[in-house]
């Protein structure tokens, strides 16, 4: 049976007595202290103890069938109940019964008849003591489980440094079982040594005990396990201090950092090396350059920096695919590595750029010899999947301290020199000079101006009239891009057009010219002039698969008749992708747009392809017209182009006419249209409108 007090307590007491009067008395005394369970015999008491696990059992010694001492022995023999506190109660007053009960495991002894107040106080105290004892055991178990569950190794010692506890991680790392390691000196079980010198290392336990403070484990500390396995370890030891300030021993907590250190080394390597070639990257390169500069200052000699760029690698990479491009880069790095000694740094900046740092240079001639070696490494073709690819390099050289005093200048001046090598035809070496830097600065300023002009829609479009050579009638106008600098001075198209192509701005430039030209052409139409406008389409624009869509969208937006637009495309642009060219020309022709081949005769197209292209006009390049009266070769080319246009029923226009004699000769040969300074220079939009009105009234 069970009595639950009004104020429910977590404590439980089992009362065992064969006399009902004793149980009733105990119930009155204890019912507010705990949940009470009652048994009148030994077997019943054992069943209730196993079922409810009370904190305290008040057990009568004298009972039929099984007395209290026998019950106590049975409880202590069972692991599930052996920790329950037992208080014996008896009517005997002799010492023998008291000794017997205590020797069996009882913690106290009460005599009948029970004194109510004394009995209550003693049982309450014993209950509190039992509960505290259980709490301590629970906390000890919690601590043991925690220490055995954490990922770090834990070893505790006494004041002499002898082991009193080890968790499983410590067992695994030391190779010792806890039962074998107990009471052994810490240094016998936990053998430490310096990872570099392999000399035995002190254990921080002894410093923690001696100095009564937390002591960190030494750096580069290595643990040698009982089986010979090595662990890179780190952490600390601390004294164990009780509430009174007394030191009870020490504890060392450590963990394996072998993998993290290996990972840190790997990450450090990755942070400083190119993943493809395993060469130093920009980060490590700058450190090497700094060292080279310092060494050059100390020894009063020179250092050289060679910036190496693979010529036309982008085209090769695009044609063979990036995987094979990576293989080619790796082979290039291997070839360059063969000519580098221990003091030379070879690094990869990324893409197809490499840097060589020659830290000790006693003469400039050494650089020349070294660059010759670099070029010679690329004389043999690269072989990828049984196919040969011929590569060359452009090299820019900067010398410290002649050309630069800082790392940034060193790198920048080598880049300037490399750009010169490329602009002069590639496959060569160029040394930095101040004049060269001025050219690069001018180019950079021009690029900024071009970008600013396009961003702010400040590009201007001029128009050069196209006329009938026989009658002087205006037949059309060519739109030409013009740009001014911030001082209002004109920048030559021969400067900014090639730059726009190099920097990838030609697409935006072309779109702005096309839009302005179409808008201006419509303004002429509103004034009553049906004058077609021709717009140059750069090779990069023509390669854009969305070109036709963009032009169609623009014409729809402006409601411009297709017959008023002519697109001029160079023959070299047409030949980039013949099948694609045919498709685009067909779409443009279907839209009603006139197509002209600009600068004909300067490219490399074959007549068979020209026949397949749906074009309307051939333009004779001004370079042939300029010398046609004095150069027999140019005259023959002009005649051939005119004859070709006539045989293919194409319109023909000559550019660059500056003399009346040129006009007359072209007319004699059968060319009906022309443009050039003989008729008019390119005109601004306002001037061209005035020109239109003048041509109408004259």
SERODO-219344 format. One record per residue (C-alpha): x, y negated, z; residue number from 0. Coordinates in steps of 0.2 Angstrom, whole numbers, padded with zeros to 4 digits. Last residue first. Example, Ala and Ser with C-alpha at 12.3 -4.5 7.8 and 13.67 -1.06 7.14 Angstrom:
% SERODO-219344
x y z pos
0068 0005 0036 1
0062 0022 0039 0
***
This chain:
% SERODO-219344
x y z pos
0111 -0370 -0531 697
0096 -0371 -0520 696
0095 -0353 -0515 695
0114 -0351 -0513 694
0114 -0366 -0502 693
0100 -0359 -0491 692
0109 -0343 -0489 691
0125 -0352 -0484 690
0116 -0362 -0471 689
0109 -0345 -0464 688
0127 -0339 -0465 687
0133 -0354 -0455 686
0121 -0351 -0441 685
0125 -0332 -0440 684
0144 -0335 -0440 683
0152 -0333 -0457 682
0165 -0321 -0463 681
0176 -0330 -0477 680
0167 -0333 -0493 679
0169 -0330 -0512 678
0188 -0329 -0514 677
0189 -0324 -0496 676
0182 -0307 -0500 675
0167 -0298 -0506 674
0164 -0288 -0522 673
0150 -0280 -0534 672
0150 -0275 -0552 671
0166 -0265 -0554 670
0167 -0260 -0572 669
0186 -0262 -0576 668
0183 -0279 -0583 667
0173 -0284 -0568 666
0188 -0278 -0557 665
0200 -0288 -0568 664
0189 -0304 -0567 663
0188 -0303 -0548 662
0207 -0300 -0546 661
0210 -0315 -0558 660
0199 -0326 -0548 659
0209 -0322 -0533 658
0205 -0317 -0515 657
0195 -0301 -0517 656
0197 -0291 -0501 655
0184 -0278 -0503 654
0178 -0270 -0520 653
0160 -0264 -0521 652
0154 -0249 -0531 651
0137 -0241 -0533 650
0137 -0222 -0536 649
0132 -0213 -0552 648
0144 -0199 -0549 647
0153 -0203 -0565 646
0153 -0222 -0562 645
0159 -0220 -0544 644
0174 -0208 -0550 643
0178 -0221 -0564 642
0179 -0235 -0552 641
0189 -0225 -0540 640
0201 -0220 -0553 639
0203 -0238 -0560 638
0207 -0244 -0542 637
0220 -0230 -0540 636
0228 -0234 -0556 635
0229 -0253 -0552 634
0237 -0248 -0535 633
0250 -0238 -0543 632
0254 -0252 -0556 631
0257 -0264 -0542 630
0256 -0283 -0547 629
0238 -0285 -0552 628
0232 -0272 -0540 627
0241 -0278 -0525 626
0227 -0285 -0515 625
0214 -0274 -0522 624
0222 -0258 -0516 623
0224 -0264 -0498 622
0206 -0271 -0499 621
0199 -0253 -0500 620
0187 -0250 -0514 619
0170 -0247 -0507 618
0160 -0232 -0513 617
0141 -0234 -0512 616
0126 -0222 -0511 615
0131 -0207 -0501 614
0123 -0190 -0500 613
0139 -0179 -0497 612
0140 -0164 -0507 611
0150 -0172 -0521 610
0162 -0180 -0509 609
0165 -0163 -0502 608
0171 -0157 -0520 607
0181 -0173 -0523 606
0192 -0169 -0508 605
0193 -0181 -0493 604
0210 -0187 -0487 603
0208 -0205 -0482 602
0214 -0221 -0489 601
0205 -0219 -0506 600
0188 -0226 -0500 599
0190 -0239 -0487 598
0171 -0238 -0482 597
0160 -0224 -0489 596
0142 -0232 -0490 595
0126 -0225 -0485 594
0109 -0233 -0488 593
0095 -0230 -0475 592
0078 -0223 -0481 591
0075 -0212 -0466 590
0077 -0197 -0477 589
0095 -0204 -0481 588
0099 -0205 -0463 587
0093 -0187 -0460 586
0103 -0180 -0475 585
0118 -0190 -0470 584
0117 -0182 -0452 583
0116 -0164 -0459 582
0129 -0166 -0472 581
0141 -0174 -0459 580
0138 -0159 -0447 579
0143 -0147 -0460 578
0158 -0157 -0465 577
0164 -0160 -0447 576
0178 -0172 -0446 575
0178 -0176 -0464 574
0165 -0190 -0463 573
0175 -0199 -0451 572
0190 -0199 -0462 571
0179 -0205 -0477 570
0175 -0221 -0467 569
0157 -0224 -0463 568
0147 -0240 -0469 567
0129 -0240 -0464 566
0117 -0250 -0475 565
0101 -0258 -0468 564
0088 -0268 -0477 563
0080 -0253 -0486 562
0076 -0246 -0469 561
0063 -0260 -0465 560
0065 -0266 -0448 559
0051 -0265 -0435 558
0063 -0270 -0421 557
0058 -0256 -0410 556
0056 -0244 -0424 555
0073 -0249 -0431 554
0081 -0246 -0414 553
0073 -0229 -0411 552
0078 -0223 -0429 551
0096 -0229 -0426 550
0097 -0221 -0408 549
0090 -0204 -0415 548
0102 -0204 -0430 547
0117 -0207 -0418 546
0111 -0194 -0405 545
0124 -0181 -0411 544
0138 -0193 -0408 543
0152 -0189 -0420 542
0147 -0204 -0431 541
0149 -0215 -0416 540
0167 -0209 -0413 539
0171 -0211 -0431 538
0165 -0229 -0431 537
0150 -0235 -0440 536
0152 -0251 -0449 535
0136 -0261 -0452 534
0129 -0267 -0469 533
0115 -0280 -0470 532
0103 -0281 -0484 531
0097 -0298 -0489 530
0078 -0301 -0493 529
0078 -0320 -0489 528
0061 -0327 -0486 527
0065 -0336 -0469 526
0057 -0322 -0460 525
0068 -0310 -0470 524
0083 -0320 -0464 523
0077 -0318 -0446 522
0075 -0299 -0449 521
0093 -0298 -0454 520
0099 -0307 -0439 519
0090 -0294 -0428 518
0097 -0280 -0437 517
0115 -0287 -0436 516
0113 -0290 -0417 515
0107 -0272 -0414 514
0121 -0264 -0425 513
0134 -0275 -0418 512
0129 -0271 -0400 511
0128 -0252 -0404 510
0145 -0252 -0412 509
0153 -0261 -0397 508
0145 -0248 -0385 507
0152 -0234 -0396 506
0169 -0242 -0398 505
0171 -0242 -0379 504
0180 -0225 -0378 503
0196 -0233 -0373 502
0206 -0229 -0388 501
0192 -0234 -0400 500
0190 -0250 -0392 499
0208 -0254 -0392 498
0208 -0250 -0411 497
0194 -0263 -0413 496
0202 -0276 -0401 495
0219 -0279 -0409 494
0215 -0279 -0428 493
0199 -0288 -0424 492
0210 -0303 -0420 491
0205 -0312 -0404 490
0198 -0329 -0406 489
0202 -0343 -0394 488
0188 -0349 -0382 487
0199 -0350 -0367 486
0191 -0335 -0359 485
0195 -0325 -0375 484
0184 -0324 -0390 483
0177 -0309 -0400 482
0171 -0305 -0417 481
0163 -0290 -0424 480
0159 -0290 -0443 479
0142 -0287 -0451 478
0144 -0285 -0470 477
0131 -0296 -0481 476
0120 -0292 -0496 475
0117 -0295 -0514 474
0120 -0314 -0516 473
0121 -0318 -0535 472
0138 -0324 -0541 471
0132 -0319 -0559 470
0146 -0307 -0565 469
0155 -0302 -0548 468
0138 -0299 -0540 467
0140 -0304 -0522 466
0143 -0297 -0505 465
0143 -0311 -0491 464
0153 -0309 -0475 463
0143 -0310 -0459 462
0150 -0313 -0442 461
0144 -0305 -0426 460
0148 -0311 -0408 459
0151 -0300 -0393 458
0145 -0309 -0377 457
0133 -0296 -0371 456
0140 -0298 -0353 455
0145 -0280 -0351 454
0153 -0280 -0369 453
0163 -0296 -0366 452
0169 -0290 -0349 451
0174 -0273 -0356 450
0183 -0282 -0370 449
0192 -0295 -0359 448
0197 -0281 -0347 447
0204 -0271 -0362 446
0214 -0287 -0368 445
0221 -0289 -0351 444
0227 -0271 -0351 443
0234 -0273 -0368 442
0243 -0289 -0363 441
0250 -0281 -0347 440
0256 -0266 -0358 439
0265 -0278 -0370 438
0273 -0287 -0355 437
0279 -0271 -0348 436
0287 -0267 -0365 435
0297 -0283 -0364 434
0302 -0279 -0347 433
0310 -0262 -0352 432
0306 -0244 -0348 431
0314 -0230 -0358 430
0306 -0221 -0372 429
0308 -0203 -0376 428
0300 -0194 -0392 427
0287 -0182 -0398 426
0275 -0196 -0400 425
0273 -0208 -0415 424
0278 -0225 -0408 423
0262 -0227 -0398 422
0266 -0211 -0389 421
0283 -0216 -0384 420
0277 -0233 -0379 419
0264 -0226 -0368 418
0277 -0215 -0359 417
0287 -0231 -0356 416
0272 -0239 -0347 415
0269 -0223 -0337 414
0287 -0223 -0332 413
0285 -0241 -0327 412
0269 -0237 -0316 411
0278 -0223 -0307 410
0293 -0232 -0302 409
0283 -0248 -0298 408
0272 -0238 -0287 407
0286 -0230 -0278 406
0295 -0246 -0275 405
0310 -0255 -0281 404
0308 -0253 -0300 403
0317 -0254 -0317 402
0336 -0255 -0312 401
0334 -0248 -0295 400
0329 -0235 -0299 399
0327 -0230 -0317 398
0310 -0227 -0327 397
0308 -0215 -0341 396
0293 -0211 -0352 395
0293 -0195 -0361 394
0281 -0189 -0375 393
0280 -0170 -0377 392
0278 -0158 -0391 391
0267 -0142 -0394 390
0266 -0129 -0407 389
0252 -0116 -0404 388
0255 -0098 -0410 387
0242 -0085 -0409 386
0245 -0068 -0402 385
0232 -0070 -0388 384
0242 -0086 -0383 383
0259 -0089 -0389 382
0267 -0106 -0387 381
0278 -0112 -0401 380
0297 -0114 -0399 379
0303 -0132 -0400 378
0295 -0137 -0383 377
0310 -0133 -0372 376
0321 -0143 -0383 375
0311 -0159 -0379 374
0315 -0156 -0360 373
0333 -0152 -0364 372
0335 -0168 -0374 371
0327 -0177 -0359 370
0340 -0171 -0348 369
0354 -0176 -0360 368
0347 -0194 -0361 367
0345 -0195 -0342 366
0363 -0190 -0340 365
0368 -0204 -0351 364
0361 -0217 -0339 363
0375 -0213 -0327 362
0377 -0207 -0309 361
0360 -0201 -0306 360
0356 -0192 -0290 359
0337 -0190 -0287 358
0331 -0184 -0304 357
0312 -0184 -0302 356
0302 -0175 -0316 355
0284 -0179 -0318 354
0271 -0169 -0327 353
0255 -0174 -0336 352
0244 -0162 -0346 351
0229 -0164 -0334 350
0235 -0167 -0317 349
0250 -0175 -0309 348
0261 -0160 -0310 347
0277 -0160 -0301 346
0295 -0156 -0305 345
0308 -0161 -0292 344
0326 -0159 -0295 343
0338 -0155 -0281 342
0337 -0136 -0283 341
0340 -0137 -0302 340
0327 -0140 -0315 339
0329 -0134 -0333 338
0320 -0118 -0331 337
0305 -0127 -0322 336
0301 -0136 -0338 335
0298 -0119 -0347 334
0287 -0113 -0332 333
0277 -0129 -0332 332
0273 -0127 -0350 331
0268 -0109 -0348 330
0256 -0115 -0334 329
0249 -0129 -0345 328
0246 -0116 -0359 327
0237 -0104 -0348 326
0226 -0119 -0342 325
0222 -0123 -0360 324
0218 -0105 -0363 323
0205 -0106 -0350 322
0199 -0123 -0356 321
0195 -0118 -0373 320
0205 -0115 -0389 319
0199 -0131 -0399 318
0195 -0142 -0384 317
0212 -0139 -0376 316
0221 -0141 -0393 315
0213 -0158 -0395 314
0216 -0163 -0378 313
0234 -0158 -0379 312
0238 -0170 -0393 311
0256 -0173 -0386 310
0260 -0165 -0369 309
0264 -0179 -0357 308
0280 -0181 -0347 307
0284 -0195 -0335 306
0302 -0195 -0331 305
0308 -0203 -0315 304
0327 -0207 -0313 303
0337 -0211 -0298 302
0353 -0222 -0297 301
0368 -0223 -0285 300
0373 -0233 -0270 299
0374 -0217 -0258 298
0362 -0224 -0245 297
0350 -0233 -0257 296
0349 -0218 -0269 295
0345 -0207 -0254 294
0331 -0219 -0249 293
0324 -0219 -0266 292
0325 -0200 -0268 291
0316 -0198 -0252 290
0302 -0209 -0257 289
0301 -0200 -0274 288
0300 -0184 -0264 287
0286 -0190 -0253 286
0277 -0197 -0268 285
0278 -0180 -0277 284
0271 -0171 -0261 283
0255 -0181 -0263 282
0254 -0181 -0282 281
0255 -0163 -0283 280
0270 -0151 -0281 279
0270 -0137 -0293 278
0259 -0121 -0289 277
0255 -0122 -0308 276
0236 -0120 -0307 275
0233 -0125 -0288 274
0244 -0141 -0289 273
0253 -0142 -0273 272
0253 -0153 -0257 271
0235 -0150 -0250 270
0236 -0132 -0256 269
0252 -0130 -0246 268
0245 -0138 -0231 267
0229 -0127 -0232 266
0240 -0112 -0234 265
0250 -0117 -0218 264
0234 -0121 -0209 263
0227 -0104 -0214 262
0242 -0095 -0208 261
0241 -0105 -0192 260
0222 -0101 -0191 259
0226 -0082 -0194 258
0240 -0081 -0181 257
0230 -0091 -0168 256
0226 -0077 -0157 255
0219 -0083 -0140 254
0224 -0087 -0123 253
0217 -0090 -0105 252
0228 -0088 -0090 251
0221 -0086 -0073 250
0230 -0089 -0056 249
0229 -0084 -0038 248
0220 -0088 -0022 247
0226 -0106 -0020 246
0218 -0114 -0005 245
0209 -0131 -0007 244
0195 -0127 0005 243
0183 -0124 -0009 242
0194 -0111 -0017 241
0208 -0115 -0030 240
0212 -0103 -0044 239
0228 -0110 -0053 238
0228 -0113 -0071 237
0236 -0106 -0087 236
0235 -0113 -0105 235
0231 -0110 -0123 234
0241 -0103 -0138 233
0245 -0087 -0146 232
0254 -0080 -0162 231
0251 -0062 -0161 230
0264 -0048 -0164 229
0260 -0029 -0164 228
0274 -0019 -0155 227
0262 -0006 -0147 226
0263 -0014 -0130 225
0259 -0031 -0138 224
0272 -0044 -0142 223
0264 -0061 -0139 222
0272 -0076 -0149 221
0273 -0094 -0143 220
0277 -0107 -0157 219
0272 -0121 -0144 218
0273 -0117 -0126 217
0257 -0113 -0116 216
0249 -0127 -0107 215
0250 -0128 -0088 214
0235 -0133 -0077 213
0241 -0138 -0060 212
0246 -0130 -0043 211
0265 -0133 -0047 210
0271 -0116 -0042 209
0256 -0106 -0046 208
0253 -0115 -0063 207
0272 -0114 -0067 206
0271 -0095 -0063 205
0256 -0092 -0074 204
0264 -0102 -0089 203
0274 -0086 -0093 202
0292 -0090 -0098 201
0298 -0085 -0116 200
0309 -0071 -0121 199
0320 -0077 -0136 198
0313 -0073 -0154 197
0322 -0089 -0160 196
0307 -0094 -0171 195
0292 -0086 -0163 194
0298 -0090 -0145 193
0294 -0075 -0134 192
0280 -0069 -0123 191
0277 -0052 -0115 190
0260 -0051 -0107 189
0260 -0034 -0098 188
0277 -0034 -0090 187
0277 -0053 -0089 186
0261 -0053 -0078 185
0269 -0042 -0065 184
0259 -0026 -0063 183
0245 -0025 -0049 182
0232 -0019 -0062 181
0239 -0015 -0079 180
0234 0003 -0081 179
0216 0000 -0075 178
0215 -0015 -0087 177
0221 -0005 -0102 176
0237 -0012 -0110 175
0239 -0016 -0129 174
0242 -0034 -0125 173
0230 -0040 -0138 172
0217 -0027 -0136 171
0217 -0027 -0117 170
0217 -0046 -0117 169
0201 -0046 -0128 168
0194 -0033 -0116 167
0195 -0044 -0101 166
0209 -0042 -0088 165
0209 -0044 -0069 164
0220 -0043 -0054 163
0237 -0044 -0062 162
0252 -0048 -0052 161
0259 -0066 -0052 160
0263 -0066 -0034 159
0248 -0077 -0029 158
0236 -0065 -0037 157
0233 -0063 -0056 156
0220 -0066 -0068 155
0221 -0062 -0087 154
0208 -0068 -0100 153
0209 -0066 -0119 152
0197 -0078 -0128 151
0182 -0073 -0138 150
0171 -0073 -0123 149
0161 -0057 -0118 148
0172 -0049 -0105 147
0174 -0066 -0096 146
0155 -0068 -0096 145
0151 -0050 -0091 144
0163 -0052 -0076 143
0156 -0069 -0072 142
0138 -0063 -0072 141
0143 -0048 -0062 140
0151 -0059 -0049 139
0136 -0070 -0049 138
0125 -0055 -0047 137
0136 -0049 -0033 136
0135 -0066 -0024 135
0116 -0067 -0027 134
0114 -0049 -0019 133
0125 -0054 -0004 132
0114 -0070 -0002 131
0098 -0060 -0003 130
0105 -0048 0009 129
0110 -0062 0021 128
0093 -0071 0019 127
0084 -0054 0023 126
0096 -0051 0038 125
0092 -0068 0045 124
0074 -0066 0043 123
0075 -0049 0050 122
0084 -0056 0065 121
0072 -0070 0068 120
0057 -0059 0066 119
0063 -0046 0078 118
0069 -0059 0091 117
0052 -0068 0091 116
0042 -0051 0092 115
0052 -0041 0104 114
0050 -0024 0098 113
0046 -0010 0109 112
0056 -0002 0102 111
0074 -0006 0098 110
0081 -0014 0082 109
0098 -0009 0074 108
0107 -0018 0060 107
0117 -0016 0044 106
0113 0003 0042 105
0125 0013 0032 104
0125 0030 0039 103
0138 0024 0052 102
0126 0011 0058 101
0112 0023 0061 100
0124 0036 0070 99
0131 0023 0081 98
0115 0016 0087 97
0108 0034 0090 96
0124 0038 0101 95
0122 0022 0111 94
0107 0027 0120 93
0091 0017 0120 92
0080 0027 0109 91
0063 0019 0104 90
0070 0017 0086 89
0071 0004 0072 88
0085 0005 0058 87
0088 -0010 0047 86
0094 -0005 0029 85
0101 -0017 0016 84
0098 -0011 -0002 83
0114 -0008 -0011 82
0112 0011 -0012 81
0095 0010 -0021 80
0099 0013 -0040 79
0115 0022 -0037 78
0106 0035 -0027 77
0117 0043 -0013 76
0114 0028 -0002 75
0095 0030 -0002 74
0096 0049 0001 73
0108 0046 0016 72
0096 0032 0023 71
0081 0044 0021 70
0090 0057 0031 69
0094 0045 0044 68
0076 0039 0045 67
0069 0057 0048 66
0062 0068 0035 65
0048 0080 0039 64
0042 0070 0054 63
0049 0053 0058 62
0061 0047 0071 61
0073 0034 0064 60
0061 0021 0058 59
0067 0011 0043 58
0065 -0008 0040 57
0071 -0009 0022 56
0078 -0025 0014 55
0080 -0033 -0003 54
0067 -0022 -0010 53
0070 -0012 -0026 52
0051 -0010 -0031 51
0050 0008 -0039 50
0066 0016 -0032 49
0062 0010 -0014 48
0043 0015 -0016 47
0048 0033 -0021 46
0061 0034 -0007 45
0049 0028 0006 44
0035 0040 0001 43
0048 0054 0003 42
0052 0048 0021 41
0035 0046 0028 40
0023 0032 0033 39
0027 0019 0019 38
0023 0001 0018 37
0027 -0013 0006 36
0028 -0031 0010 35
0030 -0046 -0001 34
0041 -0058 0009 33
0043 -0070 0024 32
0024 -0074 0027 31
0020 -0056 0030 30
0034 -0053 0042 29
0028 -0054 0060 28
0010 -0048 0058 27
0015 -0035 0046 26
0028 -0029 0058 25
0015 -0027 0071 24
0004 -0017 0059 23
0018 -0006 0054 22
0022 -0002 0072 21
0004 0002 0076 20
0002 0013 0061 19
0016 0025 0068 18
0025 0035 0054 17
0037 0020 0051 16
0044 0013 0035 15
0043 -0005 0031 14
0049 -0010 0013 13
0053 -0029 0011 12
0053 -0039 -0005 11
0059 -0057 -0008 10
0052 -0066 -0023 9
0039 -0075 -0012 8
0021 -0078 -0014 7
0014 -0090 -0002 6
-0003 -0082 0002 5
0006 -0066 0007 4
0004 -0051 -0004 3
0001 -0035 0006 2
0005 -0018 -0003 1
0000 0000 0000 0
***
